[in-house]
Amino acid sequence: MALHKGPQKHQERVLSVNPFFGEANPVGGMTEAPPTHRLPDAPMPPTTAYQLVHDELMLDGNSRLNLATFVSTWMEPQAGVLMSECRDKNMIDKDEYPRTAELERRCVAMLADLWNAPDPAAAVGCSTTGSSEACMLAGMALKRRWTQRNADRYPGARPNLVMGINVQVCWEKFCNFWEVEARLIPMDGDRYHLDPRAAAELCDENTIGVVGILGSTFDGSYEPIAELCAALDALQERTGLDIPVHVDGASGAMVAPFLDEDLVWDFRLPRVASINTSGHKYGLVYPGVGWALWRDSEALPEELVFRVNYLGGDMPTFALNFSRPGAQVVAQYYNFLRLGREGYRAVQQSTRDVARSLADRIEGLGDFRLLTRGDELPVFALTTADHVTAYDVFDVSRRMRESGWLVPAYTFPANREDLSVLRIVCRNGFSHDLADLFLDDLTRLLPELRRQPHPLNRDKEAATSFHH
């Protein structure tokens, strides 16, 4: 959640009210415009309030043309109806809404089966507000298990977490909030994510775990989870250190099971203790819902689980927040029921086909070099070709926005700050037709960009504010 400061005095303004907006306000009349940074003194008709908010939101970007976000921007109308019917149900009130709680339990069971838990009935899991909360919960479990094993040394010893520098910002937050040292493996050359051997070398007796990403938000690539586990197996043979792995499958955990069935990355690897995913990414649900699963109850310390009885009942919960709507969980179950394995496979394959086709065609323009091709996550990153000097990726991002396309441009982190890229996320709803329109706009733009004397976007500080 972004932090916001109150307005400076000179920023205070009022919204103008169009007389056509609806019936006259019985208190003060239609001509009294409401302030924007303090509560108005009197109520206004609902039609007027709606139109004021509606008109201001028109200035937002079009979510369907947003190629920066991984988050779902389209669902079937029937899912929308279900969400509307459940938006008033509080997910925490499991005794009052037992069927909603049951659908959550079924989703956990389905994911345990999908991710090849040795005993799906023994797997433990919960829904969250998204992958960020799920990662926080997984990190808390890793730290608490480490603390239990090192009770004679902690709190004198400082725990650490090993991961690639390409991790999503939620992992930096976890390490900051829970006072864990972040040991980051930098990028190197054409390796844009974690190196298994380097990860093992950073581990010691204070390492609570290693995070593997399936796949990276920077370029859409899968990290080699099986190789990571093998490197940690070898480390244990040499030193006795038993380091668990958490797989951050925010996107890939809902892609790989359907399109990359031979890829071993999940609970089939004994070292994988927990997995998270975003239901609102390639789980195909509107934001926000995530899922966190542990291999078994041993991987989730019991003292982290809370039980409250003042809502009635005594159902265990593990979460950072309390109240949240049940609508997204119901929508997730709807998708699981509606699509099944074959439906998800068809949707994800279509999305990957769009990504690969668009990547190939952009490469064919001659002005760009692909870093990835959309053949893992349906996501690819590209930069300008070596011979292109008149413009850069920030110019492309800025000019494509003029046609409504939201494409992030940003620099890579440590060791590859020299590399500036565009990243294109293909989601369900971004069809071949929309990809054609995107390519048409990009192709139409290139002659103008080539005529520039030099790249025009000098404010790289602002241009690189997009973190992931």
C-alpha positions, 0 to 999 in steps of 0.5 A, spaced: 500 500 500 502 506 497 504 511 503 500 518 502 501 525 505 496 530 506 495 536 501 499 542 502 495 548 503 496 550 495 494 544 493 487 544 496 482 545 490 474 543 489 471 539 484 466 543 479 459 540 478 456 540 472 448 542 472 447 535 468 449 531 473 443 529 477 438 532 481 439 538 485 442 537 492 437 539 497 442 541 502 446 547 499 444 546 491 448 543 486 452 549 485 456 548 491 462 544 489 465 539 494 472 539 496 477 534 494 482 533 501 477 534 506 470 531 508 464 536 505 460 539 510 453 536 507 451 530 503 450 530 495 445 525 491 448 519 489 448 520 482 452 526 483 457 523 487 458 517 482 459 522 476 464 526 480 468 519 481 467 516 475 469 522 471 476 523 475 477 515 474 477 516 466 484 519 467 486 512 469 490 508 464 486 502 460 487 496 464 486 491 458 492 495 455 496 495 461 502 491 459 506 492 465 501 488 470 501 481 471 494 482 475 488 479 471 484 485 468 478 480 465 474 475 468 467 472 465 461 475 467 459 469 471 465 470 475 463 478 476 456 476 478 459 471 484 464 476 486 458 481 487 454 476 491 460 475 496 463 482 496 459 483 503 462 476 506 468 477 511 473 471 509 475 471 517 468 470 519 468 462 517 463 460 522 458 465 519 460 463 512 462 456 512 461 455 505 465 460 503 470 457 508 469 450 505 471 453 498 477 456 501 479 449 503 477 446 497 482 451 493 488 449 498 487 442 497 486 443 489 493 446 489 496 441 494 494 436 488 497 441 483 503 442 486 504 434 487 504 434 495 507 428 497 500 427 501 495 432 499 491 431 505 497 433 510 499 439 506 497 446 510 495 452 506 491 458 506 488 464 502 492 471 502 490 478 499 496 476 494 503 473 493 506 479 498 502 477 504 503 469 502 511 471 501 511 474 508 507 468 511 512 463 508 518 467 510 515 468 518 515 460 518 522 459 515 525 464 520 521 461 526 523 454 524 530 456 524 529 460 531 526 453 534 533 449 531 537 455 534 534 456 541 541 456 544 544 461 539 538 466 538 537 472 538 544 473 539 545 470 532 542 474 526 538 470 521 539 471 513 535 469 507 539 467 500 535 469 494 537 473 487 537 480 487 531 479 482 526 478 487 520 482 488 520 487 493 516 484 498 522 479 499 526 486 501 520 488 505 520 481 509 527 482 511 526 489 513 520 488 517 522 481 520 530 483 521 533 478 517 539 479 513 538 479 505 543 475 502 542 477 494 546 474 489 547 479 483 546 478 476 552 477 472 552 477 464 547 474 461 544 471 467 539 475 470 537 471 476 539 466 481 545 462 480 544 455 484 552 454 486 552 461 488 546 461 493 549 455 496 556 458 497 552 464 501 548 459 506 551 458 513 548 456 520 544 462 520 540 461 513 533 460 514 532 458 507 533 460 500 528 463 495 527 461 488 523 464 483 518 461 478 519 466 474 522 472 475 518 479 474 524 482 471 524 478 465 519 472 465 525 467 466 524 461 471 529 460 476 532 453 476 529 450 482 531 443 481 538 445 480 538 449 487 535 444 491 541 439 488 546 444 490 543 445 497 543 437 497 550 437 496 551 443 501 548 438 506 552 432 505 559 437 506 557 441 512 550 438 515 547 444 514 539 443 512 537 449 508 529 449 506 527 452 499 521 456 498 518 457 491 515 464 490 511 462 484 507 468 484 506 467 476 509 461 474 506 456 479 499 457 475 503 456 469 508 451 469 503 445 472 499 446 465 505 447 460 511 445 463 509 438 466 516 435 466 519 441 469 520 439 476 520 445 481 514 443 486 513 439 492 516 433 488 523 436 491 523 434 498 527 440 500 521 445 497 518 446 504 513 452 501 510 455 495 506 461 494 502 464 488 498 469 486 491 467 484 490 474 481 495 473 476 495 467 472 490 464 477 486 468 472 482 472 478 481 479 479 485 482 485 487 481 490 488 473 492 494 469 493 495 462 496 501 460 501 502 452 502 506 448 506 508 441 505 506 439 511 504 441 518 512 440 520 513 446 515 509 451 519 510 452 526 504 451 530 505 457 534 504 462 528 497 459 527 492 463 531 485 461 534 479 466 536 473 464 539 469 471 539 466 470 532 464 463 534 467 457 532 475 456 533 477 455 526 485 456 525 488 462 521 494 464 519 494 471 516 497 478 517 491 482 516 484 480 519 478 482 515 477 481 507 472 480 502 471 472 500 469 474 493 476 473 490 476 466 494 469 464 491 472 467 484 478 462 484 474 456 486 469 458 480 475 458 475 478 452 478 471 449 477 470 452 470 476 451 467 479 444 470 486 442 468 485 442 460 481 449 461 487 452 464 492 449 459 488 452 454 488 459 456 495 459 458 498 456 452 494 461 448 497 466 452 504 463 451 503 463 444 501 470 443 507 472 447 512 468 443 509 471 437 509 478 439 516 477 441 519 474 434 515 480 430 518 485 435 525 482 434 524 482 426 523 489 426 531 490 427 531 495 432 530 491 438 534 485 442 530 480 446 533 478 453 527 473 453 522 470 448 516 469 453 517 461 452 517 460 460 512 466 463 508 469 457 513 475 459 519 477 455 524 483 456 527 487 450 532 492 449 534 497 443 539 493 439 546 496 439 546 500 433 540 504 435 543 511 438 537 515 436 532 513 442 532 508 448 527 504 451 524 510 455 523 514 449 519 507 447 515 507 453 513 514 453 511 514 446 507 508 446 503 511 452 500 516 447 497 510 444 494 508 450 499 502 451 502 502 458 509 498 457 514 499 463 521 501 462 526 500 467 534 499 469 536 492 471 539 491 478 546 491 481 551 488 476 547 490 470 545 497 472 547 498 465 541 494 462 535 498 460 529 494 458 522 494 456 518 488 459 511 486 456 506 482 460 501 478 456 495 476 460 489 472 458 485 477 454 491 480 451 489 476 444 493 476 437 488 481 435 491 486 440 498 484 439 497 486 432 494 493 434 500 493 439 505 492 433 502 496 428 503 502 433 510 500 435 512 500 427 508 506 426 512 510 431 519 507 429 521 512 423 519 518 428 524 515 434 529 514 429 529 521 426 531 523 434 538 527 435 539 523 441 534 519 446 530 525 449 528 522 456 533 524 460 530 523 467 532 516 468 530 517 476 523 518 474 523 513 469 526 507 473 521 508 478 517 502 476 521 496 481 518 490 478 
